[in-house]
Amino acid sequence: MSEAAREITARRLRHLAEAGHPSTGPVEAAVEGAVYRLGDGTVARVWEHRRGAELRRMQRFYADAAAHLPFGAPEIIAVEDFEGVPLTVEREPVGTPLAARIRTGGPEMPPEAVDCMVGVLGALAAAHEVGEVRELPVLDEERPLWEGHTTFGSALADLVERRTGRCGDLLRDRLRGFEDLRSALLARLRALPGGGEAVVHGDLFPETVLVDDALRPLALVDYGFLSTGGDPRFDAAVTAAIFPAATGYGPDTVRRLTLRFADEFGYAVEDLLLYRAAYAMATSDAFAPGGGDEHFAWCVSVLEDPAVAEAVRG
């Protein structure tokens, strides 16, 4: 940790202590910012790219989600300000990340882990109270994803267009036929019919699903990165691709999970591949301005998949 990082950590801990939350120190560096464990069953989360009004909206969404999902959701107890950066105090979730329960590198993912993800995806797909979550911005944007749109496909297409406008040169250098692929993807997304929206987590992977010893889901964490109201096929598409990669399983596991999710929920495989391409283009520079990091390389590998390109081009 750099000297500057140590200093801001010390100031944050003093702020929390003065507010009556003695901290035991940092827990992790999450997508949105640092997380600190407090001494009373709560955690404090720093949001580098959010505003207080957005977090209060997220607070209402968390409460809605808790009422409509069969497992736990985060609970924001308070929204505070620290040196111009929002900070939330949240109930510390119960459970162990699924990643810690899965033996990586084996030939097949444990069936209990697959069943766990099927249950989580099914519960999200059945959660149709999407009013608050549709108002959330995604990634590092300030406006809600749905602003100015009446369908999820149209909103997602505009997101892809905005994001690839920032890192298109790097994608163009790495991906043959990028412009044609992007044009086809935007057209397909905008042609998707609306309706049937449910809660979309947007970033389901082994660290965001907390489980018990029997691999039953207890809670979801880290809403906010791409959380919105939308087509539940989006979560299925992303999870099937990113879940194996995050736990050391190979490409064949991606194919098996894609087929399992398609069969379980009656989704067309081509639709899952279409949404996977959208996720790859929209998030390719999510962790490094302009792209170029490990996640960018993973996104390129998704877009290079012949099956994904065929689904996008129809």
Secondary structure by P-SEA (a helix, b strand, c coil): ccaaaaaaaaaaaaaaaaacccccccccccccbbbbbccccbbbbbbccccaaaaaaaaaaaaaaaacccccccccccccccccbbbbbbccccccccccccccccccccaaaaaaaaaaaaaaaacccccccccccccccccccccccccaaaaaaaaaaaaaaacaaaaaacccaaaaaaaaaaaaaaacccccccccccccccccbbbccccccccccccccccccccaaaaaaaaacaaaaaccccaaaaaaaaaaaaaaccccaaaaaaaaaaaaaacccccccccccaaaaaaaaaaacaaaaaaaac
